Amino acid sequence: MFKRLFFVLLVGALTGVAVHASAPAKSDSLTLKPTSTEAQAAALSARFLTRFQYDAKPLDNAMSQKIFKAYFKALDGNKLYFTKKDIDHFSSLRDGLDNAIWDQNLSGPFAIFNLYIQRATQHLNYARSLLKKGFDFSKQESYDYDRDKAQWAPNEKALDALWRKRVKNDWLRLKLAGKDDATIRKVLDKRYKGYIDRIDQLDSQDAFQTFLNAYAETTDPHTDYFGPRAAKNFDIEMKLSLEGIGAVLQANDEYTMVREVVPGGPASKSGKIHVGDRIVGVGQGAKGPITDVIGWRLDDVVDKIRGKKNTTLRLEIIPGKTGLDGKHKIITLVRKKVTIAEQAAKKKVIQVTSKNGKVTRRIGVIELPSFYEDFAARSAGDPNYKSATRDVAKLIGQLKKEKVDGIIVDLRNNGGGSLSEAVSMTGLFINTGPVVQVRSSNGSVDEQDDTTKGMSWSGPLAVLVNRGTASASEIFAAAIQDYGRGLIIGEPTFGKGTVQNLVNLDRFSQSEKNPQYGELKMTIAKFFRITGGATQLRGVTPDIAFPKNGDEKLFGESTYDNALPWTHIQPAQYKPVANLKMLVPMLEQRHLKRIADSAGWKLMMDEMHTYEKNRNKTTVSLNYAKRLAERKHVEAVQKAFRKRHQKINGDKTDTEEVTLDDGLTPGERSITAQIKQQKEADKATDEMLDEAAHIVSDEVGLIHTDTKLASQVLPYHGKKIGATD
C-alpha cells in the first residue's frame, strides 16, 4: 500500500460557544525538542530495521549519509528554504545520524527541523513583503518551478530571487483569472500567512516522524514509520471504520469545514449537520466546556471529535448557509462505529449493445479501491469483521441475480493492502490451489493457498489495471493470469513485489506505562507468482494493452533508487484452469478495429497527449502577454474537447464553461465548487472501462458460438465444481 505521510482520514462534526482556548502551540521558546520516548522509539526502530528487514542494512556512516540527504529532501524537496550554507552548517551530521539514533540523542535532527521552521517562516514573510510593491509583467523572464534536481541556492540573495519569481507567478495566475490588484494582495497575503500559521503548529511528533521516515524510507521504498497520530489513521484506512460521528472534514482558512456527511452515521441521522458548516468548538460530554478550535490544525480537531462509541460530544457550528456572521448552533451527538462506505467495494452494470443492435449483454463491474481488512476484529473472532473479500463475494451474488454475462474487477489505482485478502479474493474465482509464494529474508518460501472449494464466479472474467495497481492488487491479477482464469486488461502495473508487516513498537517497551512509540511498517519478504517469477519492478503485463499515459517515467517501483532487484524462484505446483492464448488474438483484433472507429477513444488519446505534454513542462513565462496567449490557447483546446464530448454524448444542453486555472489553492475554493467539480469528473465517460466491457462482451459472444473455444477458456467447462456457482 502506498505511503500516506501525515495521512488524515477526516471524520468529525460541529458547533458551540463557551470556553475559548488557544490552539495547541509549541513551547514558549518556539524550539521543538525531542522527547525521551521519541529517542527510544528511534533506537528501537533501528534494531528492527538492521535485524529483521528483508534486505537489512547496517545503520552506519554510509546509511547516515543517505538519511541526511533524504531528511533534507523531505523537509525541502523543492529547495525553497535552505541554502547550501545551511546544509554545510550541519555537515558534521552527514556521518553522525547513525550515532544520534543509537545514542538516543536526536538534538541534531531536531536542530535541522527547527531551522526549517525558521527558514520557512522567514521566506514566507519575505513573500508577504513583496506584495506591497507589485510586479512588472512586461519583462521577459521565466520561473522554473520544478526544482527537485536543482542545486541548493548558494546564499540568501539567490533564494530571494527565486521567491520573487514564485510570488510573481502566484500573482500572475490570479491576474490572468481576472482578479484586480487589491484582491490579489488580499488573497496572497492571507495564503502566505496561513502557511506560516500551519508551520507554527508543527510539533515534536511532526519533527520526529519526518526524521524517522527519512531513515525508514532510505532502507526500502515501502518501509515507513507511523507516529501515534498517523498509526491511528493507517488503522482506520485498513479496517474502513472508526468510532466517531461520520463526517468528512477539511481545512479551509482558519476553519474546519464539513466536506461530506457519511450516510448512516450520527451526523447524518441528526439531520443538523450539512456540507459547508464550519466547526468552531468541540466539547466532551453533555455538559463539558466547549473548546474553541478556530485556527487549529485539522488532525487536532479530528482527535477531539473522535472517541469511544456511545460517548457524547457537543459541537459548535456556524451553518454554511449563513456565512461567518451567522448565528452559532450547539449540536449534541453520540459517537458510534462508522463504516467508511466510500472506500469499500462497489458494483455497477454496463450494458453493451452489438453494432447491429440485436444483442445486448450485461457486464458487471466491481470497483475495489483497496484490499482492506479489519485485522483486530478478525483476531477477536468477530464474525462480521470488515473484509474486501466478503464484500466482493456479496457483490458477485448480487450481480448473478442481475444475470450478468461477465464480470470486470476494476483494480485501477488500487495500491494494495492485506496479503491474506488478495489470496482469499483470488479464491472467489478459482477452485483451490496456490495463489502466491512468499520468500522471507532467510530464503524460506511459504506458499499461500486458497483452500476453499468452489467458485463464486466461474464465467467470463477480466481484471482492469493501470500503473497505480500495486502490491496485493498485483498478486491477485498475476494469479488470475497464471491460472488462465481471466483477461488482464490495461497498462503494466506498478511493480511492487514486497511484503510489509506492521510492528507495534509499544509492545516492546520495558515500561509498564504506554510509551506511545508508534508503529513501523517494515518490508519482511518478497512475493512471487506461482510461475516463480516476481512482479517486483516488472509488474503484471496485460493480455490486452491499453495506451500508457506517461506515468511510468515518474511513478512505479522502477523509479525508486533503492528498489529491490527482480529475481525468480521455483514455480509452485499448480494447474491452469483454462487457456486464453487462442482467445486473446481474436479479442485484440476486435478491440483494435473498434477503437480505430471510436470518436470517444480518439478524444481520450488526444486529451491524454495534451495532459502529458503539459505535465512535462517545468518552466513558465512571467510575461503577461505571453501567458495570456497561452491561456487563450488552453481555453480554445478545452472548448474544442468539450464540443467533441457533446457531439459524442449527444448532449446539446451542456453549457458548462471550460475550467481554467483560477490561481487558487484547494483550501481557498468553496467546498460547494469542489464538490460540483468532482461530480462533473465522476460523470465523465470512462472510455477504458467501457472498452474493457466491450472486450468481455466479445469474449461472451465468441464462447456462445464456439463450444470448443468455451471448453478451453472457461474453467472446468461443463463440470460441476462446487455449490457456490
Secondary structure as the mmCIF struct_conf table of DSSP 4:
data_model
#
loop_
_struct_conf.conf_type_id
_struct_conf.id
_struct_conf.beg_label_comp_id
_struct_conf.beg_label_asym_id
_struct_conf.beg_label_seq_id
_struct_conf.end_label_comp_id
_struct_conf.end_label_asym_id
_struct_conf.end_label_seq_id
TURN_TY1_P TURN_TY1_P1 LEU A 5 PHE A 6
BEND BEND1 ALA A 18 ALA A 18
HELX_LH_PP_P HELX_LH_PP_P1 ALA A 21 PRO A 24
TURN_TY1_P TURN_TY1_P2 ASP A 28 SER A 29
HELX_RH_AL_P HELX_RH_AL_P1 SER A 36 ARG A 51
TURN_TY1_P TURN_TY1_P3 PHE A 52 PHE A 52
BEND BEND2 GLN A 53 GLN A 53
TURN_TY1_P TURN_TY1_P4 TYR A 54 ASP A 55
BEND BEND3 ASP A 60 ASP A 60
HELX_RH_AL_P HELX_RH_AL_P2 ASN A 61 LEU A 75
TURN_TY1_P TURN_TY1_P5 GLY A 77 ASN A 78
BEND BEND4 LEU A 80 TYR A 81
STRN STRN1 THR A 83 THR A 83
HELX_RH_AL_P HELX_RH_AL_P3 LYS A 84 HIS A 89
TURN_TY1_P TURN_TY1_P6 PHE A 90 PHE A 90
HELX_RH_3T_P HELX_RH_3T_P1 SER A 91 LEU A 93
TURN_TY1_P TURN_TY1_P7 ARG A 94 GLY A 96
HELX_RH_AL_P HELX_RH_AL_P4 LEU A 97 TRP A 102
TURN_TY1_P TURN_TY1_P8 ASP A 103 GLN A 104
HELX_RH_AL_P HELX_RH_AL_P5 SER A 107 LEU A 130
TURN_TY1_P TURN_TY1_P9 LEU A 131 LYS A 133
TURN_TY1_P TURN_TY1_P10 PHE A 137 SER A 138
BEND BEND5 LYS A 139 LYS A 139
STRN STRN2 SER A 142 ASP A 144
TURN_TY1_P TURN_TY1_P11 ASP A 148 LYS A 149
HELX_LH_PP_P HELX_LH_PP_P2 ALA A 150 TRP A 152
STRN STRN3 ALA A 153 ALA A 153
BEND BEND6 PRO A 154 ASN A 155
HELX_RH_AL_P HELX_RH_AL_P6 GLU A 156 LEU A 176
TURN_TY1_P TURN_TY1_P12 ALA A 177 GLY A 178
HELX_RH_AL_P HELX_RH_AL_P7 ASP A 181 ASP A 200
TURN_TY1_P TURN_TY1_P13 GLN A 201 GLN A 201
HELX_RH_AL_P HELX_RH_AL_P8 SER A 204 THR A 219
TURN_TY1_P TURN_TY1_P14 PRO A 221 HIS A 222
STRN STRN4 ASP A 224 PHE A 226
HELX_RH_AL_P HELX_RH_AL_P9 PRO A 228 LYS A 239
TURN_TY1_P TURN_TY1_P15 LEU A 240 LEU A 240
STRN STRN5 SER A 241 GLY A 244
STRN STRN6 ALA A 247 ASN A 252
TURN_TY1_P TURN_TY1_P16 ASP A 253 GLU A 254
STRN STRN7 TYR A 255 VAL A 261
TURN_TY1_P TURN_TY1_P17 PRO A 263 GLY A 264
BEND BEND7 GLY A 265 GLY A 265
HELX_RH_AL_P HELX_RH_AL_P10 PRO A 266 SER A 270
TURN_TY1_P TURN_TY1_P18 GLY A 271 GLY A 271
TURN_TY1_P TURN_TY1_P19 VAL A 275 GLY A 276
STRN STRN8 ARG A 278 GLN A 284
TURN_TY1_P TURN_TY1_P20 GLY A 285 LYS A 287
BEND BEND8 GLY A 288 GLY A 288
HELX_LH_PP_P HELX_LH_PP_P3 PRO A 289 PRO A 289
STRN STRN9 ILE A 290 ASP A 292
TURN_TY1_P TURN_TY1_P21 ILE A 294 GLY A 295
HELX_RH_AL_P HELX_RH_AL_P11 LEU A 298 ILE A 305
TURN_TY1_P TURN_TY1_P22 LYS A 309 ASN A 310
STRN STRN10 THR A 312 ILE A 318
TURN_TY1_P TURN_TY1_P23 GLY A 320 THR A 322
TURN_TY1_P TURN_TY1_P24 LEU A 324 ASP A 325
BEND BEND9 GLY A 326 GLY A 326
HELX_LH_PP_P HELX_LH_PP_P4 LYS A 327 HIS A 328
STRN STRN11 LYS A 329 VAL A 334
STRN STRN12 LYS A 336 THR A 339
HELX_RH_3T_P HELX_RH_3T_P2 ALA A 341 GLN A 343
BEND BEND10 ALA A 344 ALA A 344
STRN STRN13 LYS A 346 THR A 353
TURN_TY1_P TURN_TY1_P25 LYS A 355 ASN A 356
BEND BEND11 GLY A 357 LYS A 358
STRN STRN14 THR A 360 GLU A 367
BEND BEND12 PRO A 369 PRO A 369
STRN STRN15 PHE A 371 PHE A 371
STRN STRN16 GLU A 373 GLU A 373
HELX_RH_AL_P HELX_RH_AL_P12 PHE A 375 SER A 379
TURN_TY1_P TURN_TY1_P26 ALA A 380 GLY A 381
TURN_TY1_P TURN_TY1_P27 PRO A 383 ASN A 384
STRN STRN17 SER A 387 SER A 387
HELX_RH_AL_P HELX_RH_AL_P13 ALA A 388 LYS A 401
TURN_TY1_P TURN_TY1_P28 GLU A 402 LYS A 403
BEND BEND13 ASP A 405 ASP A 405
STRN STRN18 GLY A 406 ASP A 410
TURN_TY1_P TURN_TY1_P29 ARG A 412 ASN A 413
STRN STRN19 GLY A 417 GLY A 417
HELX_RH_AL_P HELX_RH_AL_P14 LEU A 419 THR A 426
TURN_TY1_P TURN_TY1_P30 GLY A 427 PHE A 429
BEND BEND14 ILE A 430 THR A 432
STRN STRN20 GLY A 433 SER A 440
TURN_TY1_P TURN_TY1_P31 SER A 441 ASN A 442
BEND BEND15 GLY A 443 GLY A 443
STRN STRN21 VAL A 445 ASP A 450
BEND BEND16 GLY A 454 GLY A 454
BEND BEND17 SER A 456 SER A 456
BEND BEND18 GLY A 459 GLY A 459
STRN STRN22 LEU A 461 VAL A 465
TURN_TY1_P TURN_TY1_P32 ARG A 467 GLY A 468
TURN_TY1_P TURN_TY1_P33 SER A 471 SER A 471
HELX_RH_AL_P HELX_RH_AL_P15 ALA A 472 ASP A 482
TURN_TY1_P TURN_TY1_P34 TYR A 483 GLY A 484
BEND BEND19 GLY A 486 GLY A 486
STRN STRN23 LEU A 487 GLY A 490
BEND BEND20 GLU A 491 GLU A 491
STRN STRN24 THR A 498 ASN A 504
HELX_RH_3T_P HELX_RH_3T_P3 LEU A 505 PHE A 508
BEND BEND21 GLN A 510 LYS A 513
STRN STRN25 GLU A 519 PHE A 528
TURN_TY1_P TURN_TY1_P35 ILE A 530 THR A 531
BEND BEND22 GLY A 532 GLY A 532
STRN STRN26 GLY A 533 ALA A 534
TURN_TY1_P TURN_TY1_P36 GLN A 536 ARG A 538
BEND BEND23 ASP A 543 ASP A 543
STRN STRN27 ILE A 544 ALA A 545
HELX_LH_PP_P HELX_LH_PP_P5 PHE A 546 LYS A 548
BEND BEND24 GLY A 550 GLY A 550
HELX_RH_3T_P HELX_RH_3T_P4 ASP A 551 LYS A 553
TURN_TY1_P TURN_TY1_P37 LEU A 554 LEU A 554
BEND BEND25 PHE A 555 GLY A 556
HELX_RH_3T_P HELX_RH_3T_P5 GLU A 557 THR A 559
TURN_TY1_P TURN_TY1_P38 ASP A 561 ASN A 562
HELX_LH_PP_P HELX_LH_PP_P6 ALA A 563 TRP A 566
STRN STRN28 HIS A 568 HIS A 568
HELX_LH_PP_P HELX_LH_PP_P7 GLN A 570 ALA A 572
BEND BEND26 GLN A 573 GLN A 573
BEND BEND27 VAL A 577 VAL A 577
TURN_TY1_P TURN_TY1_P39 LYS A 581 MET A 582
HELX_RH_AL_P HELX_RH_AL_P16 LEU A 583 ALA A 596
TURN_TY1_P TURN_TY1_P40 ASP A 597 ASP A 597
HELX_RH_AL_P HELX_RH_AL_P17 ALA A 599 ARG A 615
TURN_TY1_P TURN_TY1_P41 ASN A 616 ASN A 616
STRN STRN29 THR A 619 SER A 621
HELX_RH_AL_P HELX_RH_AL_P18 TYR A 624 ASN A 649
TURN_TY1_P TURN_TY1_P42 GLY A 650 GLY A 650
TURN_TY1_P TURN_TY1_P43 LYS A 652 THR A 653
HELX_LH_PP_P HELX_LH_PP_P8 GLU A 656 VAL A 658
BEND BEND28 GLY A 663 GLY A 663
HELX_RH_3T_P HELX_RH_3T_P6 PRO A 666 GLU A 668
BEND BEND29 ARG A 669 ARG A 669
HELX_RH_AL_P HELX_RH_AL_P19 ILE A 671 LYS A 683
BEND BEND30 ALA A 684 ALA A 684
HELX_RH_AL_P HELX_RH_AL_P20 GLU A 687 THR A 705
HELX_RH_AL_P HELX_RH_AL_P21 THR A 707 VAL A 713
BEND BEND31 LEU A 714 LEU A 714
TURN_TY1_P TURN_TY1_P44 PRO A 715 GLY A 718
BEND BEND32 LYS A 719 LYS A 719
TURN_TY1_P TURN_TY1_P45 ALA A 723 THR A 724
#
